[in-house]
Amino acid sequence: MLGKLMKYEWKATRRTFLPLYGAILVVAIVNGIFFRFDNLGAGMIPWIKGIALLAYVGVIVGTMVLTAVVMLQRYYKNILGSEGYLMHTLPVKGWEHIISKGTLASLWMVGSVAVIIISIPLIMMVTEPHLIGDMFSVFFDKNTWKIINGTIGTGNLIGYGVELLILSLATSFMFCMKTYSAMSLGHLVGKHRLLASVAFYLGLDIVERMIFAICMSIGGKIFSNQLESFFHILERKNGVGYLHLLFLGGIVIVAIVATVYFFIAKYILDRKLNLE
């Protein structure tokens, strides 16, 4: 059933995001064309360039805002709002609703950032095609990979990319779980539920930061000698291991925090939900 929920969520949200991603790439290409003919400074060309640039910035900002709005709206409206009665009559458990919406929202968040990043070299590709050609020639050059293998290693480079992707997805999922928890807690309040949700989100964020600071302080005092020895070994064997440790440690911490928020939202949906 979880797969069906995710398929439904994908169909419901792709109609918003896929055209938006296409608009980002099209506007990026248009800006690249105008930047390529930068020597045309007469008539209406400068005005059109300015409008195209504003459109590019506007689409990027709109994409980020809309991604967050859709993520909030889908959960609140489908689970806690007017559609909640129908959704909760389905033979689906509360955790499946949370996971399906959180997973798709996380993918769209990371996807939005990825498309924005891709649009930047796309502008360069249209503006200065030879620069992209030079970059590809350097990337596929044997000497480049010899240098990489001699410094950090190809395996480490690939590992960094995978770990960064997982960390990005985990962080996005944690943000979703925190928001879902805050909205679920706010829904327990009789009046001003949206305002209460914002207050609960700020409260959860403050508590999260305090617990993290306390754990870091206590852990640093208890395991200071062990950590010092571990980092010394890591540095002596391979300095690039620090970055792996940073990524993997971040993934574990984010996963733990996301799990806590998940169970808060799950408990409320299972035990305390009131749609009146």
Secondary structure per residue as TSV (DSSP state, phi and psi in degrees):
chain	resnum	aa	ss	phi	psi
A	1	M	-	360.0	-32.2
A	2	L	H	-60.4	-40.9
A	3	G	H	-61.8	-39.4
A	4	K	H	-66.4	-39.2
A	5	L	H	-63.5	-42.8
A	6	M	H	-66.5	-36.9
A	7	K	H	-63.9	-42.0
A	8	Y	H	-64.3	-43.1
A	9	E	H	-64.5	-38.6
A	10	W	H	-61.9	-46.8
A	11	K	H	-64.8	-36.5
A	12	A	H	-72.7	-29.3
A	13	T	H	-100.8	-23.9
A	14	R	H	-66.0	-27.6
A	15	R	H	-64.8	-21.8
A	16	T	H	-90.4	-46.8
A	17	F	H	-84.5	-39.1
A	18	L	H	-62.0	-46.0
A	19	P	H	-62.0	-34.3
A	20	L	H	-66.1	-41.4
A	21	Y	H	-64.2	-40.2
A	22	G	H	-61.8	-39.0
A	23	A	H	-64.0	-39.2
A	24	I	H	-60.3	-46.7
A	25	L	H	-67.5	-38.7
A	26	V	H	-66.2	-45.5
A	27	V	H	-64.6	-34.3
A	28	A	H	-63.8	-42.9
A	29	I	H	-63.3	-42.4
A	30	V	H	-60.9	-43.4
A	31	N	H	-63.9	-39.5
A	32	G	H	-60.7	-39.1
A	33	I	H	-64.2	-44.2
A	34	F	H	-68.6	-38.1
A	35	F	H	-65.9	-31.5
A	36	R	H	-66.9	-35.9
A	37	F	T	-102.7	51.9
A	38	D	T	-69.1	-18.6
A	39	N	T	-76.1	-9.7
A	40	L	-	-83.8	97.2
A	41	G	-	-113.4	11.5
A	42	A	S	-103.2	163.7
A	43	G	T	64.6	-137.4
A	44	M	T	-88.5	-4.3
A	45	I	H	-57.3	-47.7
A	46	P	H	-59.5	-37.8
A	47	W	H	-65.6	-42.3
A	48	I	H	-64.9	-39.0
A	49	K	H	-60.5	-44.7
A	50	G	H	-63.1	-41.9
A	51	I	H	-64.0	-42.6
A	52	A	H	-63.1	-40.5
A	53	L	H	-66.8	-41.9
A	54	L	H	-63.7	-37.8
A	55	A	H	-64.0	-39.2
A	56	Y	H	-64.3	-47.5
A	57	V	H	-63.6	-41.5
A	58	G	H	-63.8	-40.3
A	59	V	H	-66.4	-39.1
A	60	I	H	-64.3	-48.9
A	61	V	H	-62.8	-42.2
A	62	G	H	-62.7	-36.9
A	63	T	H	-64.2	-46.2
A	64	M	H	-64.9	-42.6
A	65	V	H	-66.6	-45.0
A	66	L	H	-65.2	-35.2
A	67	T	H	-59.8	-46.3
A	68	A	H	-67.2	-40.8
A	69	V	H	-64.8	-45.0
A	70	V	H	-63.9	-40.6
A	71	M	H	-60.4	-43.3
A	72	L	H	-70.1	-43.9
A	73	Q	H	-66.5	-41.4
A	74	R	H	-60.7	-42.1
A	75	Y	H	-73.0	-47.7
A	76	Y	I	-65.6	-45.4
A	77	K	I	-73.5	-44.0
A	78	N	I	-75.7	-34.8
A	79	I	I	-104.6	-41.1
A	80	L	I	-107.3	-14.0
A	81	G	S	-102.3	-141.7
A	82	S	T	-65.6	-28.1
A	83	E	T	-90.8	0.9
A	84	G	H	-63.1	-36.5
A	85	Y	H	-60.5	-43.2
A	86	L	H	-69.7	-45.1
A	87	M	H	-62.2	-37.2
A	88	H	T	-83.0	-5.4
A	89	T	T	-87.3	-11.4
A	90	L	S	-71.5	152.3
A	91	P	S	-76.7	60.6
A	92	V	-	-131.5	139.1
A	93	K	-	-81.6	158.0
A	94	G	H	-59.2	-39.9
A	95	W	H	-65.3	-27.4
A	96	E	H	-70.7	-37.5
A	97	H	H	-61.1	-45.6
A	98	I	H	-64.6	-47.5
A	99	I	H	-65.0	-43.4
A	100	S	H	-62.8	-46.3
A	101	K	H	-71.8	-39.7
A	102	G	H	-66.2	-39.4
A	103	T	H	-65.8	-48.8
A	104	L	H	-65.4	-39.5
A	105	A	H	-62.8	-40.4
A	106	S	H	-63.7	-42.6
A	107	L	H	-63.1	-40.9
A	108	W	H	-67.4	-36.4
A	109	M	H	-61.9	-50.2
A	110	V	H	-66.1	-38.1
A	111	G	H	-62.9	-39.4
A	112	S	H	-62.5	-45.5
A	113	V	H	-63.8	-40.2
A	114	A	H	-63.2	-43.8
A	115	V	H	-65.2	-39.3
A	116	I	H	-62.8	-42.4
A	117	I	H	-64.8	-41.4
A	118	I	H	-64.0	-33.1
A	119	S	H	-65.1	-25.4
A	120	I	H	-68.7	-53.4
A	121	P	H	-65.1	-23.2
A	122	L	H	-64.3	-40.5
A	123	I	H	-62.1	-44.1
A	124	M	H	-62.9	-37.6
A	125	M	H	-62.6	-38.5
A	126	V	H	-78.7	-38.9
A	127	T	H	-72.3	-52.2
A	128	E	-	-130.1	82.0
A	129	P	H	-58.2	-31.0
A	130	H	H	-68.1	-28.5
A	131	L	H	-64.8	-41.3
A	132	I	H	-64.6	-40.3
A	133	G	H	-61.7	-42.1
A	134	D	H	-64.1	-39.6
A	135	M	H	-64.1	-42.2
A	136	F	H	-67.1	-38.4
A	137	S	H	-65.3	-37.4
A	138	V	H	-68.5	-40.4
A	139	F	H	-64.5	-39.5
A	140	F	T	-93.1	4.6
A	141	D	-	-73.9	138.9
A	142	K	H	-63.2	-36.2
A	143	N	H	-64.3	-34.6
A	144	T	H	-60.1	-46.6
A	145	W	H	-73.4	-25.2
A	146	K	H	-65.4	-41.5
A	147	I	H	-64.9	-43.0
A	148	I	H	-62.7	-45.4
A	149	N	H	-64.4	-30.9
A	150	G	H	-80.4	-14.6
A	151	T	H	-108.5	-75.3
A	152	I	T	-100.8	-23.9
A	153	G	-	92.3	142.6
A	154	T	H	-62.5	-41.8
A	155	G	H	-60.6	-41.5
A	156	N	H	-65.1	-39.7
A	157	L	H	-63.0	-45.5
A	158	I	H	-64.3	-40.7
A	159	G	H	-60.8	-41.0
A	160	Y	H	-59.0	-44.2
A	161	G	H	-62.7	-45.4
A	162	V	H	-64.5	-45.0
A	163	E	H	-64.0	-39.3
A	164	L	H	-65.4	-39.3
A	165	L	H	-64.6	-45.4
A	166	I	H	-63.0	-41.4
A	167	L	H	-64.0	-39.3
A	168	S	H	-64.1	-44.7
A	169	L	H	-65.0	-42.1
A	170	A	H	-64.7	-40.8
A	171	T	H	-65.4	-41.8
A	172	S	H	-63.6	-41.3
A	173	F	H	-65.5	-39.0
A	174	M	H	-63.1	-41.5
A	175	F	H	-60.8	-41.7
A	176	C	H	-62.6	-45.9
A	177	M	H	-63.9	-39.2
A	178	K	H	-64.2	-43.0
A	179	T	H	-66.8	-42.3
A	180	Y	H	-62.5	-40.3
A	181	S	H	-62.9	-44.4
A	182	A	H	-63.2	-42.7
A	183	M	H	-66.7	-38.4
A	184	S	H	-65.4	-42.9
A	185	L	H	-64.9	-41.7
A	186	G	H	-64.2	-27.7
A	187	H	T	-71.9	-16.3
A	188	L	T	-74.7	-18.9
A	189	V	S	-77.9	139.9
A	190	G	S	-65.5	-46.5
A	191	K	S	-123.4	162.8
A	192	H	-	52.3	52.6
A	193	R	H	-67.5	-36.6
A	194	L	H	-65.4	-43.9
A	195	L	H	-64.0	-39.8
A	196	A	H	-64.8	-35.9
A	197	S	H	-63.4	-41.8
A	198	V	H	-63.0	-43.1
A	199	A	H	-63.2	-42.1
A	200	F	H	-65.1	-37.2
A	201	Y	H	-62.4	-45.5
A	202	L	H	-64.1	-39.5
A	203	G	H	-64.8	-44.2
A	204	L	H	-61.5	-39.2
A	205	D	H	-66.0	-41.4
A	206	I	H	-65.1	-45.7
A	207	V	H	-62.4	-41.6
A	208	E	H	-59.2	-45.5
A	209	R	H	-66.8	-38.8
A	210	M	H	-65.5	-44.5
A	211	I	H	-64.2	-41.2
A	212	F	H	-62.9	-43.1
A	213	A	H	-64.8	-40.5
A	214	I	H	-65.6	-44.7
A	215	C	H	-62.6	-39.8
A	216	M	H	-65.5	-41.0
A	217	S	H	-66.6	-47.9
A	218	I	H	-66.9	-44.6
A	219	G	H	-62.9	-37.8
A	220	G	H	-65.0	-36.2
A	221	K	H	-74.1	-39.6
A	222	I	H	-75.0	-42.4
A	223	F	S	-110.1	24.3
A	224	S	H	-60.6	-44.6
A	225	N	H	-66.5	-44.4
A	226	Q	H	-63.9	-41.6
A	227	L	H	-66.2	-39.0
A	228	E	H	-62.8	-43.9
A	229	S	H	-64.4	-41.1
A	230	F	H	-63.7	-46.2
A	231	F	H	-66.4	-33.1
A	232	H	H	-65.1	-43.5
A	233	I	H	-64.5	-42.1
A	234	L	H	-62.5	-42.1
A	235	E	H	-69.3	-38.9
A	236	R	H	-69.1	-38.4
A	237	K	H	-79.1	-48.1
A	238	N	-	-163.1	112.2
A	239	G	T	-63.2	-27.6
A	240	V	T	-69.4	-12.5
A	241	G	H	-64.4	-22.6
A	242	Y	H	-57.6	-43.0
A	243	L	H	-69.1	-37.6
A	244	H	H	-60.0	-44.3
A	245	L	H	-62.0	-40.4
A	246	L	H	-63.7	-47.8
A	247	F	H	-64.7	-50.0
A	248	L	H	-65.2	-41.2
A	249	G	H	-62.4	-41.3
A	250	G	H	-62.6	-41.1
A	251	I	H	-61.4	-44.9
A	252	V	H	-64.0	-46.6
A	253	I	H	-63.1	-45.9
A	254	V	H	-63.5	-39.9
A	255	A	H	-63.0	-40.8
A	256	I	H	-64.2	-46.5
A	257	V	H	-64.2	-42.4
A	258	A	H	-61.3	-37.7
A	259	T	H	-64.0	-41.6
A	260	V	H	-61.2	-47.0
A	261	Y	H	-64.0	-38.0
A	262	F	H	-58.8	-45.3
A	263	F	H	-70.2	-28.5
A	264	I	H	-64.4	-49.8
A	265	A	H	-63.6	-40.7
A	266	K	H	-63.4	-43.7
A	267	Y	H	-60.6	-42.8
A	268	I	I	-67.4	-42.8
A	269	L	I	-64.1	-37.2
A	270	D	I	-80.6	-34.9
A	271	R	I	-117.4	-30.2
A	272	K	I	-120.7	5.2
A	273	L	-	-66.7	132.7
A	274	N	-	-136.2	108.7
A	275	L	-	-90.6	3.8
A	276	E	-	-71.6	360.0
